[in-house]
C-alpha cells in the first residue's frame, strides 16, 4: 500500500489492460489512478482544442507542418501540466535515483528551438526561454524540499514576466507560459 487513505488519490491504480493505460503508467507512474489518467487525458484534449480554435480564429496562415507541430506540442503540454501536478507523477519522478532522469527530461524539452525553426521566431528568443527553463528547474531542484513549491511559483512568475517581453507568433502566445508551467512544475517534489 502507498500510505494514502483509500480513494484519496482518485481510486485504485489503473490495471495494465490497454496500450493507453500502459503509457499513462509509464509516464505518470505505476500508482496512477483511473481518475488521474482521465483528468490528464481530458486536460490535454481540451487544451489542444482550445489552442487550435484560438489559432484558427486568428488565421495565422500556418502550413501543415506548423499546424502539426503546434497541435502536438499543445497536446503534450496540456497533458504535461496536468500530469505533473498529480501525486502519482510527483512520487514517481522524484523517487530515489531519478535526479539524472529529471535532468534529461528538462534538457530534452528543446521545443523552443523547434518552434524557432518551424515558425521563424528569433533564435535568441528560443535560446533564452530554453536556458531560463533549465535555470528555473535547477533552482527548484536545489531548493530545500519544504520551499520547493513556492520557489517554483516564483520562478514561473519571473519567467512569465521575462517571456512577456518578447512576442511569439500569432497563435503561439500560450507557448512560453505553458512551457514554464510544465517543466518547472515537474521539478516540484511530492509533499512529504
Residue frames as a rotation matrix with the C-alpha (Angstrom) as fourth column:
UNK 1
0.583 0.812 0.000 0.00
0.812 -0.583 0.000 0.00
0.000 0.000 -1.000 0.00
UNK 2
-0.095 -0.656 0.749 1.24
0.641 -0.616 -0.458 3.50
0.762 0.436 0.479 -0.69
UNK 3
-0.712 -0.212 -0.669 0.23
0.696 -0.338 -0.634 5.01
-0.092 -0.917 0.388 2.65
UNK 4
-0.867 0.467 0.171 -2.62
-0.380 -0.844 0.378 7.06
0.321 0.263 0.910 1.21
UNK 5
-0.470 0.802 0.370 -6.14
-0.345 0.220 -0.913 6.89
-0.813 -0.556 0.173 2.51
UNK 6
-0.523 0.333 0.784 -8.43
0.730 0.650 0.211 4.81
-0.439 0.683 -0.583 0.26
UNK 7
0.399 0.752 0.524 -9.84
0.917 -0.319 -0.240 6.97
-0.014 0.576 -0.817 -2.51
UNK 8
0.391 -0.270 -0.880 -7.62
0.285 -0.874 0.394 9.95
-0.875 -0.405 -0.265 -1.65
UNK 9
-0.600 -0.699 -0.388 -5.76
-0.204 -0.336 0.920 9.81
-0.774 0.631 0.059 -4.95
UNK 10
-0.213 0.592 -0.777 -8.86
-0.953 -0.301 0.032 9.10
-0.216 0.747 0.628 -7.03
UNK 11
0.789 0.614 -0.026 -9.39
-0.608 0.774 -0.177 5.38
-0.089 0.156 0.984 -6.71
UNK 12
0.597 -0.524 0.608 -7.49
0.199 0.831 0.520 2.24
-0.777 -0.189 0.600 -7.43
UNK 13
-0.378 -0.799 -0.469 -4.43
-0.428 -0.298 0.853 2.25
-0.821 0.523 -0.229 -9.69
UNK 14
0.359 0.481 -0.800 -5.10
-0.923 0.058 -0.380 1.58
-0.137 0.875 0.465 -13.36
UNK 15
0.442 -0.203 0.874 -4.88
0.073 0.979 0.191 -2.01
-0.894 -0.021 0.447 -14.49
UNK 16
-0.487 -0.691 -0.534 -2.41
-0.556 -0.226 0.800 -2.58
-0.674 0.687 -0.274 -17.31
UNK 17
-0.023 0.615 0.788 -5.11
0.357 0.741 -0.569 -3.70
-0.934 0.268 -0.236 -19.72
UNK 18
0.851 0.305 0.428 -4.53
0.502 -0.229 -0.834 -1.47
-0.156 0.924 -0.348 -22.73
UNK 19
-0.040 -0.906 0.422 -1.69
0.920 -0.198 -0.339 0.31
0.391 0.375 0.841 -24.53
UNK 20
0.185 0.170 0.968 -3.07
0.004 -0.985 0.172 3.68
0.983 -0.028 -0.183 -23.38
UNK 21
0.977 0.169 0.127 -3.08
-0.134 0.034 0.990 2.58
0.163 -0.985 0.056 -19.75
UNK 22
0.519 -0.851 -0.074 0.49
0.848 0.502 0.168 1.31
-0.106 -0.150 0.983 -20.15
UNK 23
-0.101 -0.532 0.841 1.56
0.575 -0.720 -0.387 4.72
0.812 0.445 0.379 -21.47
UNK 24
0.529 0.368 0.765 -0.03
-0.328 -0.742 0.584 6.55
0.783 -0.560 -0.272 -18.55
UNK 25
0.986 -0.159 -0.050 1.54
0.116 0.440 0.890 4.21
-0.119 -0.884 0.453 -16.01
UNK 26
0.264 -0.943 0.204 4.96
0.955 0.226 -0.193 4.51
0.136 0.246 0.960 -17.70
UNK 27
-0.192 -0.316 0.929 4.83
0.381 -0.896 -0.226 8.31
0.904 0.310 0.293 -17.84
UNK 28
0.222 0.413 0.883 2.95
-0.556 -0.691 0.463 9.19
0.801 -0.594 0.076 -14.65
UNK 29
-0.657 -0.542 0.524 3.96
-0.741 0.341 -0.578 6.23
0.135 -0.768 -0.626 -12.54
UNK 30
-0.765 0.297 -0.572 2.58
0.138 0.942 0.305 2.84
0.629 0.154 -0.762 -11.55
UNK 31
-0.714 0.524 -0.464 0.34
0.559 0.027 -0.829 4.38
-0.422 -0.851 -0.312 -8.85
UNK 32
-0.908 0.381 -0.172 -1.59
-0.414 -0.763 0.497 6.37
0.059 0.523 0.851 -11.47
UNK 33
-0.509 0.812 0.285 -5.30
0.185 0.426 -0.885 6.05
-0.841 -0.398 -0.367 -10.83
UNK 34
-0.311 0.508 0.803 -8.04
0.950 0.196 0.244 5.88
-0.033 0.839 -0.544 -13.41
UNK 35
0.726 0.608 -0.320 -9.30
0.620 -0.781 -0.078 9.29
-0.297 -0.142 -0.944 -12.27
UNK 36
0.138 -0.766 -0.628 -5.85
-0.075 -0.640 0.764 10.87
-0.988 -0.059 -0.146 -12.67
UNK 37
-0.702 -0.418 0.576 -5.47
0.474 0.329 0.817 9.34
-0.531 0.846 -0.033 -16.13
UNK 38
0.121 0.837 0.533 -8.86
0.992 -0.119 -0.039 10.67
0.031 0.534 -0.845 -17.20
UNK 39
0.751 0.137 -0.646 -8.12
0.304 -0.940 0.154 14.15
-0.587 -0.312 -0.747 -15.86
UNK 40
-0.262 -0.924 -0.278 -4.75
-0.033 -0.279 0.960 14.24
-0.965 0.261 0.043 -17.65
UNK 41
-0.647 0.036 0.761 -6.21
0.716 0.372 0.591 13.00
-0.262 0.928 -0.267 -20.94
UNK 42
0.443 0.875 0.194 -9.19
0.896 -0.432 -0.100 15.37
-0.004 0.219 -0.976 -20.82
UNK 43
0.511 -0.339 -0.790 -6.87
0.146 -0.871 0.468 18.24
-0.847 -0.355 -0.396 -19.85
UNK 44
-0.605 -0.790 0.099 -4.64
0.173 -0.009 0.985 17.53
-0.777 0.613 0.142 -22.85
UNK 45
-0.434 0.516 0.738 -7.60
0.901 0.264 0.345 17.21
-0.016 0.815 -0.580 -25.20
UNK 46
0.652 0.721 -0.235 -9.42
0.728 -0.682 -0.069 20.35
-0.209 -0.126 -0.970 -24.01
UNK 47
0.215 -0.658 -0.722 -6.23
0.032 -0.734 0.678 22.42
-0.976 -0.168 -0.137 -24.02
UNK 48
-0.735 -0.529 0.424 -5.37
0.383 0.192 0.904 21.25
-0.559 0.827 0.061 -27.54
UNK 49
-0.072 0.804 0.591 -8.85
0.994 0.006 0.113 22.01
0.087 0.595 -0.799 -28.87
UNK 50
0.741 0.352 -0.572 -8.86
0.479 -0.874 0.084 25.49
-0.470 -0.336 -0.816 -27.32
UNK 51
-0.155 -0.889 -0.432 -5.38
0.003 -0.437 0.899 26.28
-0.988 0.138 0.071 -28.66
UNK 52
-0.724 -0.098 0.683 -6.34
0.631 0.308 0.712 25.07
-0.280 0.946 -0.161 -32.14
UNK 53
0.293 0.920 0.259 -9.62
0.955 -0.292 -0.043 27.00
0.037 0.260 -0.965 -32.13
UNK 54
0.610 -0.116 -0.784 -7.94
0.236 -0.917 0.320 30.19
-0.757 -0.380 -0.532 -30.92
UNK 55
-0.503 -0.857 -0.112 -5.22
0.069 -0.170 0.983 29.90
-0.862 0.487 0.145 -33.56
UNK 56
-0.527 0.366 0.767 -7.70
0.847 0.303 0.437 29.12
-0.073 0.880 -0.470 -36.34
UNK 57
0.562 0.802 -0.205 -9.85
0.794 -0.592 -0.139 32.12
-0.233 -0.084 -0.969 -35.36
UNK 58
0.457 -0.472 -0.754 -6.83
-0.097 -0.869 0.485 34.37
-0.884 -0.148 -0.443 -35.68
UNK 59
0.975 0.026 0.220 -5.88
0.205 0.272 -0.940 32.88
-0.084 0.962 0.260 -39.09
UNK 60
0.447 -0.869 -0.213 -2.12
-0.207 -0.333 0.920 32.71
-0.870 -0.367 -0.328 -38.58
UNK 61
0.702 -0.142 -0.698 -1.52
-0.710 -0.071 -0.700 31.37
0.050 0.987 -0.150 -42.09
UNK 62
-0.082 -0.751 0.656 0.36
-0.688 0.518 0.508 28.30
-0.721 -0.410 -0.559 -40.91
UNK 63
-0.210 -0.085 -0.974 1.36
-0.832 0.538 0.133 25.46
0.513 0.839 -0.184 -43.19
UNK 64
0.656 0.531 -0.537 0.58
-0.271 0.829 0.490 21.80
0.705 -0.176 0.687 -42.49
UNK 65
-0.084 -0.772 -0.630 3.90
0.571 0.481 -0.666 21.17
0.817 -0.415 0.400 -40.68
UNK 66
-0.799 -0.198 0.567 3.37
-0.248 -0.750 -0.612 24.21
0.547 -0.631 0.551 -38.46
UNK 67
0.177 0.939 0.294 -0.17
-0.847 -0.007 0.531 23.10
0.501 -0.343 0.794 -37.57
UNK 68
0.589 0.018 -0.808 1.03
0.125 0.986 0.112 19.56
0.799 -0.167 0.578 -36.82
UNK 69
-0.472 -0.848 -0.243 3.86
0.460 -0.002 -0.888 20.82
0.752 -0.531 0.391 -34.62
UNK 70
-0.655 0.275 0.703 1.63
-0.589 -0.768 -0.249 23.28
0.472 -0.578 0.666 -32.73
UNK 71
0.449 0.891 -0.063 -1.07
-0.691 0.391 0.608 20.65
0.566 -0.230 0.792 -32.14
UNK 72
0.362 -0.387 -0.848 1.42
0.387 0.890 -0.241 18.00
0.848 -0.241 0.472 -30.99
UNK 73
-0.740 -0.668 0.084 3.10
0.239 -0.378 -0.895 20.43
0.629 -0.642 0.439 -28.58
UNK 74
-0.334 0.697 0.635 -0.27
-0.803 -0.563 0.196 21.65
0.494 -0.444 0.748 -27.28
UNK 75
0.650 0.591 -0.477 -1.38
-0.296 0.776 0.558 18.07
0.700 -0.222 0.679 -26.54
UNK 76
-0.005 -0.764 -0.645 1.94
0.606 0.511 -0.610 17.22
0.795 -0.395 0.460 -24.87
UNK 77
-0.848 -0.398 0.350 1.95
0.030 -0.696 -0.718 20.40
0.530 -0.598 0.602 -22.78
UNK 78
-0.043 0.914 0.402 -1.76
-0.774 -0.285 0.565 20.35
0.631 -0.288 0.720 -21.92
UNK 79
0.751 0.277 -0.599 -1.39
0.041 0.886 0.461 16.83
0.659 -0.371 0.655 -20.56
UNK 80
-0.136 -0.929 -0.345 2.04
0.590 0.204 -0.781 17.52
0.796 -0.310 0.520 -19.09
UNK 81
-0.586 -0.024 0.810 0.95
-0.450 -0.821 -0.350 20.47
0.674 -0.570 0.470 -16.97
UNK 82
0.432 0.838 0.333 -1.94
-0.810 0.199 0.551 18.46
0.396 -0.508 0.765 -15.53
UNK 83
0.709 -0.161 -0.686 0.02
0.160 0.985 -0.066 15.20
0.687 -0.063 0.724 -15.26
UNK 84
-0.360 -0.933 -0.018 2.97
0.291 -0.094 -0.952 16.77
0.887 -0.348 0.305 -13.46
UNK 85
-0.398 0.291 0.870 0.56
-0.762 -0.633 -0.137 18.07
0.511 -0.718 0.474 -10.82
UNK 86
0.637 0.664 -0.390 -0.66
-0.345 0.699 0.627 14.57
0.689 -0.265 0.674 -9.90
UNK 87
0.542 -0.380 0.750 0.54
-0.768 0.137 0.625 12.94
-0.340 -0.915 -0.218 -6.72
UNK 88
0.779 -0.228 0.584 1.49
0.259 0.965 0.031 9.74
-0.571 0.127 0.811 -8.54
UNK 89
0.746 -0.521 0.415 3.63
0.385 -0.171 -0.907 11.58
0.544 0.836 0.073 -11.10
UNK 90
0.491 -0.573 0.656 5.46
-0.712 -0.698 -0.077 13.61
0.502 -0.429 -0.751 -8.45
UNK 91
0.580 -0.250 0.775 6.12
-0.547 0.586 0.598 10.47
-0.604 -0.771 0.203 -6.39
UNK 92
0.829 -0.214 0.517 7.27
0.454 0.797 -0.399 8.55
-0.327 0.565 0.757 -9.47
UNK 93
0.661 -0.583 0.473 9.59
0.297 -0.376 -0.878 11.18
0.689 0.721 -0.075 -10.94
UNK 94
0.262 -0.565 0.782 11.10
-0.755 -0.625 -0.199 12.11
0.601 -0.538 -0.590 -7.56
UNK 95
1.000 0.017 0.015 11.72
-0.023 0.804 0.594 8.61
-0.002 -0.594 0.804 -6.27
UNK 96
0.422 -0.906 0.031 15.32
-0.306 -0.110 0.946 7.88
-0.853 -0.409 -0.324 -5.22
UNK 97
-0.323 -0.729 0.604 17.83
0.398 0.474 0.785 7.69
-0.859 0.494 0.136 -8.07
UNK 98
0.329 0.578 0.747 15.84
0.915 -0.001 -0.403 9.78
-0.232 0.816 -0.529 -10.55
UNK 99
0.318 -0.252 -0.914 17.85
0.087 -0.952 0.293 13.04
-0.944 -0.173 -0.281 -10.48
UNK 100
-0.747 -0.661 -0.072 19.60
-0.050 -0.052 0.997 12.24
-0.663 0.749 0.006 -13.76
UNK 101
-0.499 0.643 0.581 16.34
0.865 0.411 0.288 11.20
-0.054 0.646 -0.761 -15.45
UNK 102
0.542 0.696 -0.470 14.73
0.668 -0.697 -0.262 14.51
-0.510 -0.172 -0.843 -14.41
UNK 103
-0.069 -0.653 -0.754 17.74
-0.161 -0.739 0.655 16.45
-0.985 0.167 -0.054 -15.72
UNK 104
-0.904 -0.236 0.357 17.45
0.267 0.340 0.902 14.63
-0.334 0.910 -0.244 -19.06
UNK 105
-0.008 0.982 0.188 13.70
0.977 0.048 -0.207 15.33
-0.212 0.182 -0.960 -19.08
UNK 106
0.528 0.156 -0.835 14.35
0.186 -0.980 -0.065 19.08
-0.829 -0.121 -0.547 -18.79
UNK 107
-0.408 -0.822 -0.398 17.22
-0.272 -0.307 0.912 19.05
-0.872 0.480 -0.098 -21.27
UNK 108
-0.747 0.124 0.653 15.18
0.569 0.628 0.531 17.10
-0.344 0.768 -0.540 -23.81
UNK 109
0.332 0.940 -0.076 12.49
0.790 -0.321 -0.521 19.77
-0.515 0.113 -0.850 -23.98
UNK 110
-0.702 -0.693 -0.164 14.03
0.409 -0.581 0.704 21.70
-0.583 0.427 0.691 -26.87
UNK 111
0.114 0.892 0.437 10.60
0.943 0.041 -0.330 22.78
-0.312 0.450 -0.837 -28.10
UNK 112
0.562 0.100 -0.821 11.53
0.028 -0.994 -0.102 26.49
-0.827 0.034 -0.562 -28.29
UNK 113
-0.519 -0.815 -0.258 14.24
-0.340 -0.081 0.937 25.60
-0.784 0.574 -0.235 -30.81
UNK 114
-0.622 0.374 0.688 11.78
0.704 0.651 0.283 23.53
-0.342 0.661 -0.668 -32.87
UNK 115
0.495 0.858 -0.135 9.35
0.731 -0.496 -0.469 26.45
-0.469 0.134 -0.873 -32.90
UNK 116
0.181 -0.515 -0.838 12.12
-0.280 -0.843 0.458 28.88
-0.943 0.152 -0.297 -33.85
UNK 117
-0.834 -0.507 0.216 12.94
0.007 0.382 0.924 26.67
-0.551 0.772 -0.315 -36.82
UNK 118
-0.502 0.692 0.518 9.35
0.853 0.495 0.165 25.98
-0.143 0.525 -0.839 -37.92
UNK 119
0.560 0.825 -0.076 7.87
0.816 -0.565 -0.122 29.43
-0.143 0.006 -0.990 -37.26
UNK 120
-0.034 -0.695 0.718 10.94
0.703 -0.527 -0.477 31.57
0.710 0.489 0.506 -37.94
UNK 121
0.976 0.218 0.025 11.00
0.122 -0.634 0.763 33.13
0.182 -0.742 -0.645 -34.49
UNK 122
0.420 -0.878 0.231 14.28
-0.729 -0.478 -0.489 34.63
0.540 0.037 -0.841 -33.30
UNK 123
0.261 -0.426 -0.866 16.82
0.280 0.892 -0.355 32.02
0.924 -0.150 0.352 -32.23
UNK 124
-0.768 -0.570 0.292 17.95
-0.070 -0.378 -0.923 34.19
0.637 -0.729 0.250 -29.33
UNK 125
-0.137 0.829 0.542 14.37
-0.948 -0.269 0.171 34.24
0.288 -0.490 0.823 -28.01
UNK 126
0.697 0.382 -0.606 14.17
-0.302 0.924 0.235 30.44
0.650 0.019 0.760 -28.20
UNK 127
-0.134 -0.849 -0.512 17.56
0.379 0.433 -0.818 30.00
0.915 -0.304 0.264 -26.53
UNK 128
-0.714 -0.106 0.692 16.64
-0.483 -0.641 -0.597 32.44
0.507 -0.760 0.406 -23.75
UNK 129
0.326 0.903 0.279 13.40
-0.895 0.200 0.400 30.60
0.305 -0.380 0.873 -22.98
UNK 130
0.632 -0.149 -0.760 15.15
0.073 0.988 -0.133 27.22
0.771 0.029 0.636 -23.01
UNK 131
-0.443 -0.890 -0.108 18.01
0.282 -0.024 -0.959 28.46
0.851 -0.455 0.261 -20.82
UNK 132
-0.483 0.350 0.803 15.60
-0.760 -0.624 -0.185 30.18
0.436 -0.699 0.566 -18.46
UNK 133
0.648 0.744 -0.161 13.60
-0.596 0.628 0.500 26.99
0.473 -0.228 0.851 -18.07
UNK 134
0.298 -0.616 -0.729 16.75
0.393 0.775 -0.494 24.99
0.870 -0.139 0.474 -17.33
UNK 135
-0.716 -0.583 0.384 17.86
-0.055 -0.501 -0.864 27.56
0.696 -0.640 0.327 -14.73
UNK 136
-0.113 0.764 0.635 14.41
-0.924 -0.315 0.216 27.68
0.365 -0.562 0.742 -13.09
UNK 137
0.747 0.380 -0.545 14.17
-0.236 0.919 0.317 23.89
0.621 -0.108 0.776 -12.95
UNK 138
-0.104 -0.879 -0.465 17.67
0.433 0.381 -0.817 23.68
0.895 -0.286 0.341 -11.44
UNK 139
-0.667 -0.095 0.739 16.82
-0.487 -0.695 -0.529 26.27
0.563 -0.713 0.417 -8.80
UNK 140
0.368 0.876 0.312 13.70
-0.876 0.214 0.433 24.32
0.313 -0.432 0.846 -7.81
UNK 141
0.615 -0.202 -0.762 15.62
0.108 0.979 -0.173 21.03
0.781 0.024 0.624 -7.79
UNK 142
-0.397 -0.898 -0.191 18.24
0.409 0.013 -0.912 22.54
0.822 -0.440 0.362 -5.47
UNK 143
-0.212 0.399 0.892 15.76
-0.691 -0.707 0.153 24.30
0.692 -0.584 0.426 -3.17
UNK 144
-0.939 -0.015 0.344 15.03
-0.288 0.582 -0.761 22.69
-0.189 -0.813 -0.551 0.19
UNK 145
-0.757 0.652 -0.043 12.02
0.525 0.647 0.553 20.41
0.389 0.396 -0.832 -0.17
UNK 146
-0.270 0.678 -0.683 9.97
0.830 -0.196 -0.523 22.49
-0.488 -0.708 -0.510 2.29
UNK 147
0.042 0.265 -0.963 10.11
-0.113 -0.957 -0.268 25.54
-0.993 0.120 -0.010 -0.02
UNK 148
-0.800 -0.396 0.451 10.39
0.345 0.310 0.886 23.91
-0.491 0.864 -0.111 -3.46
UNK 149
-0.021 0.881 0.473 6.75
0.997 0.055 -0.057 24.68
-0.076 0.470 -0.879 -4.37
UNK 150
0.752 0.326 -0.574 6.91
0.334 -0.938 -0.094 28.42
-0.569 -0.121 -0.814 -3.55
UNK 151
-0.272 -0.896 -0.352 10.32
-0.138 -0.326 0.935 28.67
-0.952 0.303 -0.035 -5.25
UNK 152
-0.655 0.087 0.750 8.76
0.692 0.466 0.551 27.07
-0.302 0.881 -0.365 -8.35
UNK 153
0.466 0.880 0.088 5.84
0.864 -0.431 -0.261 29.52
-0.192 0.198 -0.961 -8.32
UNK 154
0.522 -0.349 -0.778 8.28
-0.033 -0.920 0.391 32.42
-0.852 -0.178 -0.492 -8.01
UNK 155
-0.587 -0.796 0.149 10.47
0.068 0.135 0.988 31.09
-0.807 0.591 -0.025 -10.81
UNK 156
-0.322 0.553 0.768 7.47
0.940 0.282 0.191 30.66
-0.111 0.784 -0.611 -13.11
UNK 157
0.702 0.601 -0.382 6.19
0.581 -0.794 -0.181 34.15
-0.412 -0.095 -0.906 -12.26
UNK 158
0.111 -0.758 -0.643 9.59
-0.219 -0.650 0.728 35.66
-0.969 0.060 -0.238 -13.03
UNK 159
-0.732 -0.380 0.566 9.80
0.377 0.467 0.800 33.62
-0.568 0.799 -0.198 -16.23
UNK 160
0.148 0.878 0.455 6.37
0.971 -0.040 -0.237 34.86
-0.190 0.477 -0.858 -17.29
UNK 161
0.680 0.029 -0.733 7.43
0.095 -0.994 0.049 38.47
-0.727 -0.103 -0.678 -16.84
UNK 162
-0.354 -0.900 -0.254 10.57
-0.283 -0.155 0.946 37.89
-0.891 0.407 -0.200 -18.90
UNK 163
-0.645 0.135 0.752 8.71
0.637 0.638 0.432 35.85
-0.422 0.758 -0.498 -21.54
UNK 164
0.441 0.897 -0.013 6.08
0.761 -0.382 -0.524 38.56
-0.475 0.222 -0.852 -21.93
UNK 165
0.193 -0.460 -0.867 8.78
-0.203 -0.883 0.423 40.95
-0.960 0.095 -0.264 -23.13
UNK 166
-0.845 -0.456 -0.279 9.12
-0.380 0.144 0.914 39.00
-0.376 0.878 -0.295 -26.40
UNK 167
0.134 0.961 -0.243 6.47
-0.860 -0.009 -0.509 38.04
-0.492 0.277 0.826 -28.91
UNK 168
-0.638 -0.168 0.752 5.76
0.150 0.930 0.335 34.55
-0.756 0.326 -0.568 -30.15
UNK 169
-0.962 0.273 0.008 3.95
-0.039 -0.165 0.986 34.16
0.271 0.948 0.169 -33.47
UNK 170
-0.283 0.947 0.153 0.19
-0.957 -0.288 0.013 34.70
0.056 -0.143 0.988 -33.60
UNK 171
0.579 0.605 -0.547 -1.46
-0.523 0.790 0.320 31.56
0.626 0.101 0.773 -32.24
UNK 172
0.190 -0.591 -0.784 1.53
0.529 0.735 -0.425 30.57
0.827 -0.334 0.452 -30.10
UNK 173
-0.016 -0.163 0.986 1.22
-0.533 -0.834 -0.146 33.17
0.846 -0.528 -0.074 -27.35
UNK 174
0.840 0.437 0.321 0.38
-0.512 0.447 0.733 30.36
0.177 -0.781 0.599 -24.92
UNK 175
0.610 -0.560 -0.561 3.63
0.157 0.779 -0.607 28.51
0.777 0.282 0.563 -25.56
UNK 176
-0.376 -0.885 0.275 6.13
-0.143 -0.238 -0.961 30.18
0.915 -0.401 -0.037 -23.18
UNK 177
-0.160 0.320 0.934 3.84
-0.966 -0.245 -0.082 30.27
0.202 -0.915 0.348 -20.11
UNK 178
0.833 0.547 0.082 2.72
-0.553 0.818 0.158 26.66
0.019 -0.177 0.984 -20.51
UNK 179
0.403 -0.803 -0.440 6.27
0.065 0.504 -0.861 25.52
0.913 0.319 0.256 -21.27
UNK 180
-0.524 -0.619 0.584 7.44
-0.489 -0.342 -0.802 27.03
0.697 -0.707 -0.124 -17.98
UNK 181
0.175 0.680 0.712 4.48
-0.984 0.128 0.120 25.64
-0.010 -0.722 0.692 -16.02
UNK 182
0.880 0.199 -0.431 5.02
-0.275 0.954 -0.121 22.12
0.387 0.225 0.894 -17.33
UNK 183
0.290 -0.869 -0.401 8.75
0.272 0.476 -0.836 21.92
0.918 0.133 0.374 -16.78
UNK 184
-0.590 -0.453 0.669 9.23
-0.485 -0.463 -0.742 23.94
0.646 -0.762 0.054 -13.62
UNK 185
0.327 0.799 0.504 6.19
-0.935 0.196 0.296 22.17
0.137 -0.568 0.812 -12.18
UNK 186
0.717 -0.121 -0.687 7.89
-0.052 0.973 -0.225 18.86
0.696 0.197 0.691 -12.88
UNK 187
-0.313 -0.949 0.028 10.76
-0.017 -0.024 -1.000 19.92
0.950 -0.313 -0.008 -10.60
UNK 188
-0.103 0.340 0.935 8.47
-0.931 -0.364 0.030 20.20
0.350 -0.867 0.354 -7.55
UNK 189
-0.886 -0.240 -0.397 8.86
-0.111 0.941 -0.321 17.11
0.450 -0.240 -0.860 -5.34
UNK 190
0.074 0.947 -0.314 5.84
0.319 0.276 0.907 15.47
0.945 -0.167 -0.281 -3.71
UNK 191
0.156 0.041 0.987 4.84
-0.810 -0.566 0.151 16.70
0.565 -0.823 -0.055 -0.32
UNK 192
-0.794 -0.596 -0.118 6.19
-0.403 0.661 -0.633 14.55
0.455 -0.455 -0.765 2.48
